[in-house]
Structures are given as structure tokens and as C-alpha cells.
Amino acid sequence: MTRTVVVLSPRLGALLPAAALPALRSASVVLATADAADLAAVGAEPLEGDPPADAVVLTTDPEHPVLAGADVVVRTPEPAGWALLDAVAVMDRLRSPGGCPWDAEQTHASLLQYLIEEAYELYQAIEDGDRAAMREELGDVLLQVLFHARVAAEDGDEPFDIDAVAADLVAKLVGRHPHVFGEDERIDTAERQEHRWEELKRDEKQRESGVDGVPLGQPAVALAAKLTSRTARAGLPAGLLPAGPGVGEELFALAARAKLAGLDPEAELRAAARRFAETVRAAETAARADGLDPHTLGGESWRRYWPTP
């Protein structure tokens, strides 16, 4: 006789794994531990004491003591993305009565600063090649998505929830990849896919201008680069890009020249700025080692301690 314990997913309710069906058919009795007491609907009786040798025990506790006496353990396979369900449940708990007062007070507007901060922290983690930080910061960016979707679900006029957000994303990805999800179109290069993506997006959103949809709130260098790439795809001659003696025009022209050369001017400027910051720190460290206060250095002292290339 075989005593079988079936470990169910707490996220999937009474969904039984197919591998457990043979044991369930031949069991003398089906029992459920206290954590799975709601499984009476599938014919389970409460577990009291040690189960019979030919019983099947259902539990949602992966560490339940009954597992120690099992001859066979069947676990419910979790689908990819199962932890996202836990994240949604935690977010719901934080915003619900009895949850966190701070979380409950937040609005779309009050959360904006964190959305920007977390995006840049992820950006820096990727720049630094810090895998542990990337994992953490991706979670923080995901939190912003979950938070905004949970706030939106409470809107009395136009509510939507995280499932609506995900469903819209799936529809967008499928619709903009007809060469993957359809049968009548083939795309063999990343460049062609980028052009096709823009074509599909224009048709989908019925845009009247080639620069419609460019987020104007992004950093200025990135904005100039994006406008340059959009207009270049539309066939705009480079000679019609902003030019002139003003600082703004000069900066735009420099960003445009980099973009047309295949570079990311935002990333290039960030890299230069970070190198400069490190050089400043190195000079301050050298001055401090000589007993000087880096905050009071004059021009000559800065030149003396400035690292040579």
C-alpha cells in the first residue's frame, strides 16, 4: 500500500495535478490538512492523526509534517510567472483596509517620482553590470506597475486592473509581431522588424505625424535623438534638423549627429559624465591624502591632483 501526499498550489486553489489521478482513484480515503480544509468540495475529509497507509493527503503547505511519512509526493507544477500572482496579492493587501497607511494614501501623481527614480536606478545597475542590483531594481520597477494598476482598480469612473494591463500588453505584442504569431508575413532582420513595428504602431494609433507619440518629458538629449530617428525614417533630410548659434540648437545638432552615426547620445553623455565624476573623486582622494580639505581646493590645487590620462 502507498501513502501519497499531493502538494497543491495555494495560488491555483483546488486544481489537482494530473499525476495525482491514479492515486486518487485507488485511495481508500482522501484527506486534507487544515491549510487545505476548503477542499471538501473535491471529496476530501479533514486529516486527524496519522493517515491510513493507502490514503491520499491533500495539502497546500510544502513543508507540512505529513510529508515525512509519505511514500510518494506529487507536487502541482507552477506555471512560469507564478510569483507574479504573489506580488499582486501582496499589493492588494497593502492597499486594502488594515494594510499599510502610506500605501493606501498614494495616488498616480504621488507615485510619479518613484517611477522615475526606480527606472534610473535600474538603468545604472545595467550600466554597472551589477546582476544582483539589476534583479532588485527590476523588482522595484515591477512594483510601480503593480502599484499604479492597483490604484487604477479603485477608480470609480474608469477602473482597470493588472489583468487588463497584461491583456492589453499581450494583444499589442501579438498584433505587432505578425511574422511570429501569424502565417502570412516573414521578417528576417531586426532592422526590418523595427520599421515594421513603427508601421503597425502608426496604423494602430492612427497617428497623423511622424513625431506623434514621442514622449516629450524624457531627458532632452534622448528626446533630440528620438526626434532625429523618427524624422530620419520619414525621409527628412539631415539639413532640415535644428541648426544655429544657440546652445539648444548646437546641442540638438550634436545629439542628432551621434544618432545618425548609430550611437546613443544619451548613453554617451551619461558615460562621459560618470567618468568625470570618478575623476573628481580621484583628485579629491589624492588631496585628502596630503591633508587638504577637498572642499577648499583652488584652481592650482585641482590641477596638481587631477589624474593624468
Contacts in CASP RR format, 6 or more apart in sequence:
PFRMAT RR
TARGET T0000
AUTHOR 0000-0000-0000
METHOD contacts of the structure
MODEL  1
MTRTVVVLSPRLGALLPAAALPALRSASVVLATADAADLAAVGAEPLEGD
PPADAVVLTTDPEHPVLAGADVVVRTPEPAGWALLDAVAVMDRLRSPGGC
PWDAEQTHASLLQYLIEEAYELYQAIEDGDRAAMREELGDVLLQVLFHAR
VAAEDGDEPFDIDAVAADLVAKLVGRHPHVFGEDERIDTAERQEHRWEEL
KRDEKQRESGVDGVPLGQPAVALAAKLTSRTARAGLPAGLLPAGPGVGEE
LFALAARAKLAGLDPEAELRAAARRFAETVRAAETAARADGLDPHTLGGE
SWRRYWPTP
1 53 0 8 1.000
1 54 0 8 1.000
2 23 0 8 1.000
2 53 0 8 1.000
2 54 0 8 1.000
2 71 0 8 1.000
2 72 0 8 1.000
3 51 0 8 1.000
3 52 0 8 1.000
3 53 0 8 1.000
3 54 0 8 1.000
3 55 0 8 1.000
3 57 0 8 1.000
3 69 0 8 1.000
3 70 0 8 1.000
3 71 0 8 1.000
3 72 0 8 1.000
4 20 0 8 1.000
4 23 0 8 1.000
4 27 0 8 1.000
4 55 0 8 1.000
4 56 0 8 1.000
4 57 0 8 1.000
4 70 0 8 1.000
4 71 0 8 1.000
4 72 0 8 1.000
4 73 0 8 1.000
4 74 0 8 1.000
5 56 0 8 1.000
5 57 0 8 1.000
5 58 0 8 1.000
5 59 0 8 1.000
5 64 0 8 1.000
5 66 0 8 1.000
5 67 0 8 1.000
5 69 0 8 1.000
5 70 0 8 1.000
5 72 0 8 1.000
5 73 0 8 1.000
5 74 0 8 1.000
6 16 0 8 1.000
6 17 0 8 1.000
6 20 0 8 1.000
6 23 0 8 1.000
6 24 0 8 1.000
6 56 0 8 1.000
6 57 0 8 1.000
6 58 0 8 1.000
6 59 0 8 1.000
6 73 0 8 1.000
6 74 0 8 1.000
6 75 0 8 1.000
6 76 0 8 1.000
7 59 0 8 1.000
7 60 0 8 1.000
7 61 0 8 1.000
7 62 0 8 1.000
7 64 0 8 1.000
7 67 0 8 1.000
7 73 0 8 1.000
7 74 0 8 1.000
7 75 0 8 1.000
7 76 0 8 1.000
8 14 0 8 1.000
8 15 0 8 1.000
8 16 0 8 1.000
8 17 0 8 1.000
8 36 0 8 1.000
8 39 0 8 1.000
8 58 0 8 1.000
8 59 0 8 1.000
8 60 0 8 1.000
8 76 0 8 1.000
9 15 0 8 1.000
9 60 0 8 1.000
9 76 0 8 1.000
9 78 0 8 1.000
9 82 0 8 1.000
10 35 0 8 1.000
10 60 0 8 1.000
11 78 0 8 1.000
11 82 0 8 1.000
11 85 0 8 1.000
11 86 0 8 1.000
12 76 0 8 1.000
12 78 0 8 1.000
13 60 0 8 1.000
14 38 0 8 1.000
14 39 0 8 1.000
14 41 0 8 1.000
14 42 0 8 1.000
15 76 0 8 1.000
16 24 0 8 1.000
16 42 0 8 1.000
16 76 0 8 1.000
17 74 0 8 1.000
17 75 0 8 1.000
17 76 0 8 1.000
17 77 0 8 1.000
19 74 0 8 1.000
20 56 0 8 1.000
20 74 0 8 1.000
23 56 0 8 1.000
23 72 0 8 1.000
23 74 0 8 1.000
24 30 0 8 1.000
24 56 0 8 1.000
26 54 0 8 1.000
27 54 0 8 1.000
27 55 0 8 1.000
27 56 0 8 1.000
28 52 0 8 1.000
28 54 0 8 1.000
28 55 0 8 1.000
29 45 0 8 1.000
29 51 0 8 1.000
29 52 0 8 1.000
29 55 0 8 1.000
29 56 0 8 1.000
30 42 0 8 1.000
30 43 0 8 1.000
30 44 0 8 1.000
30 45 0 8 1.000
30 55 0 8 1.000
30 56 0 8 1.000
30 57 0 8 1.000
30 58 0 8 1.000
31 44 0 8 1.000
31 45 0 8 1.000
31 46 0 8 1.000
31 47 0 8 1.000
31 51 0 8 1.000
31 55 0 8 1.000
31 56 0 8 1.000
31 57 0 8 1.000
31 58 0 8 1.000
32 39 0 8 1.000
32 40 0 8 1.000
32 44 0 8 1.000
32 45 0 8 1.000
32 46 0 8 1.000
32 47 0 8 1.000
32 57 0 8 1.000
32 58 0 8 1.000
32 59 0 8 1.000
33 47 0 8 1.000
33 57 0 8 1.000
33 58 0 8 1.000
33 59 0 8 1.000
33 60 0 8 1.000
33 61 0 8 1.000
33 64 0 8 1.000
33 66 0 8 1.000
34 46 0 8 1.000
34 47 0 8 1.000
35 59 0 8 1.000
35 60 0 8 1.000
35 61 0 8 1.000
35 64 0 8 1.000
36 44 0 8 1.000
36 58 0 8 1.000
36 59 0 8 1.000
36 60 0 8 1.000
36 61 0 8 1.000
37 46 0 8 1.000
39 58 0 8 1.000
42 58 0 8 1.000
44 58 0 8 1.000
47 57 0 8 1.000
47 66 0 8 1.000
51 57 0 8 1.000
51 66 0 8 1.000
57 66 0 8 1.000
57 70 0 8 1.000
59 66 0 8 1.000
59 67 0 8 1.000
62 75 0 8 1.000
67 73 0 8 1.000
87 142 0 8 1.000
87 143 0 8 1.000
87 146 0 8 1.000
88 146 0 8 1.000
88 162 0 8 1.000
91 143 0 8 1.000
91 146 0 8 1.000
91 147 0 8 1.000
91 150 0 8 1.000
92 150 0 8 1.000
93 99 0 8 1.000
94 100 0 8 1.000
94 103 0 8 1.000
94 104 0 8 1.000
95 103 0 8 1.000
95 104 0 8 1.000
95 150 0 8 1.000
95 151 0 8 1.000
95 154 0 8 1.000
103 147 0 8 1.000
106 147 0 8 1.000
106 151 0 8 1.000
107 151 0 8 1.000
108 148 0 8 1.000
108 151 0 8 1.000
108 152 0 8 1.000
111 144 0 8 1.000
111 147 0 8 1.000
111 148 0 8 1.000
111 151 0 8 1.000
114 144 0 8 1.000
115 144 0 8 1.000
115 148 0 8 1.000
118 137 0 8 1.000
118 140 0 8 1.000
118 141 0 8 1.000
118 143 0 8 1.000
118 144 0 8 1.000
119 141 0 8 1.000
121 133 0 8 1.000
121 137 0 8 1.000
121 140 0 8 1.000
122 134 0 8 1.000
122 137 0 8 1.000
122 138 0 8 1.000
122 140 0 8 1.000
122 141 0 8 1.000
124 133 0 8 1.000
125 133 0 8 1.000
125 134 0 8 1.000
125 136 0 8 1.000
125 137 0 8 1.000
126 134 0 8 1.000
127 270 0 8 1.000
127 271 0 8 1.000
127 274 0 8 1.000
145 162 0 8 1.000
145 165 0 8 1.000
146 162 0 8 1.000
149 160 0 8 1.000
149 161 0 8 1.000
149 162 0 8 1.000
149 164 0 8 1.000
149 165 0 8 1.000
150 161 0 8 1.000
150 162 0 8 1.000
152 159 0 8 1.000
152 160 0 8 1.000
152 161 0 8 1.000
153 159 0 8 1.000
153 160 0 8 1.000
153 161 0 8 1.000
153 162 0 8 1.000
174 181 0 8 1.000
175 181 0 8 1.000
175 200 0 8 1.000
176 196 0 8 1.000
176 197 0 8 1.000
176 200 0 8 1.000
176 201 0 8 1.000
176 204 0 8 1.000
178 184 0 8 1.000
178 185 0 8 1.000
178 200 0 8 1.000
179 185 0 8 1.000
179 186 0 8 1.000
179 187 0 8 1.000
179 193 0 8 1.000
179 196 0 8 1.000
187 193 0 8 1.000
187 196 0 8 1.000
195 233 0 8 1.000
198 233 0 8 1.000
201 207 0 8 1.000
202 210 0 8 1.000
205 212 0 8 1.000
205 213 0 8 1.000
207 213 0 8 1.000
210 230 0 8 1.000
210 231 0 8 1.000
210 234 0 8 1.000
211 227 0 8 1.000
211 230 0 8 1.000
211 231 0 8 1.000
214 223 0 8 1.000
214 226 0 8 1.000
214 227 0 8 1.000
214 230 0 8 1.000
215 223 0 8 1.000
216 223 0 8 1.000
217 223 0 8 1.000
218 226 0 8 1.000
219 266 0 8 1.000
220 251 0 8 1.000
221 251 0 8 1.000
221 255 0 8 1.000
221 265 0 8 1.000
221 266 0 8 1.000
221 269 0 8 1.000
222 265 0 8 1.000
222 266 0 8 1.000
224 251 0 8 1.000
224 252 0 8 1.000
224 255 0 8 1.000
224 256 0 8 1.000
224 259 0 8 1.000
224 265 0 8 1.000
225 255 0 8 1.000
225 256 0 8 1.000
225 258 0 8 1.000
225 259 0 8 1.000
225 264 0 8 1.000
225 265 0 8 1.000
225 266 0 8 1.000
228 241 0 8 1.000
228 255 0 8 1.000
228 256 0 8 1.000
228 259 0 8 1.000
228 260 0 8 1.000
229 259 0 8 1.000
231 241 0 8 1.000
232 238 0 8 1.000
232 259 0 8 1.000
232 260 0 8 1.000
238 256 0 8 1.000
238 260 0 8 1.000
241 252 0 8 1.000
241 253 0 8 1.000
241 256 0 8 1.000
242 248 0 8 1.000
242 249 0 8 1.000
242 252 0 8 1.000
242 253 0 8 1.000
242 256 0 8 1.000
243 249 0 8 1.000
243 253 0 8 1.000
244 250 0 8 1.000
244 253 0 8 1.000
254 265 0 8 1.000
255 265 0 8 1.000
258 264 0 8 1.000
258 265 0 8 1.000
258 268 0 8 1.000
259 265 0 8 1.000
279 306 0 8 1.000
279 307 0 8 1.000
282 307 0 8 1.000
283 294 0 8 1.000
283 302 0 8 1.000
283 305 0 8 1.000
283 306 0 8 1.000
283 307 0 8 1.000
284 294 0 8 1.000
284 297 0 8 1.000
284 305 0 8 1.000
286 305 0 8 1.000
286 307 0 8 1.000
287 293 0 8 1.000
287 294 0 8 1.000
287 297 0 8 1.000
287 301 0 8 1.000
287 305 0 8 1.000
288 294 0 8 1.000
290 305 0 8 1.000
292 301 0 8 1.000
297 305 0 8 1.000
END
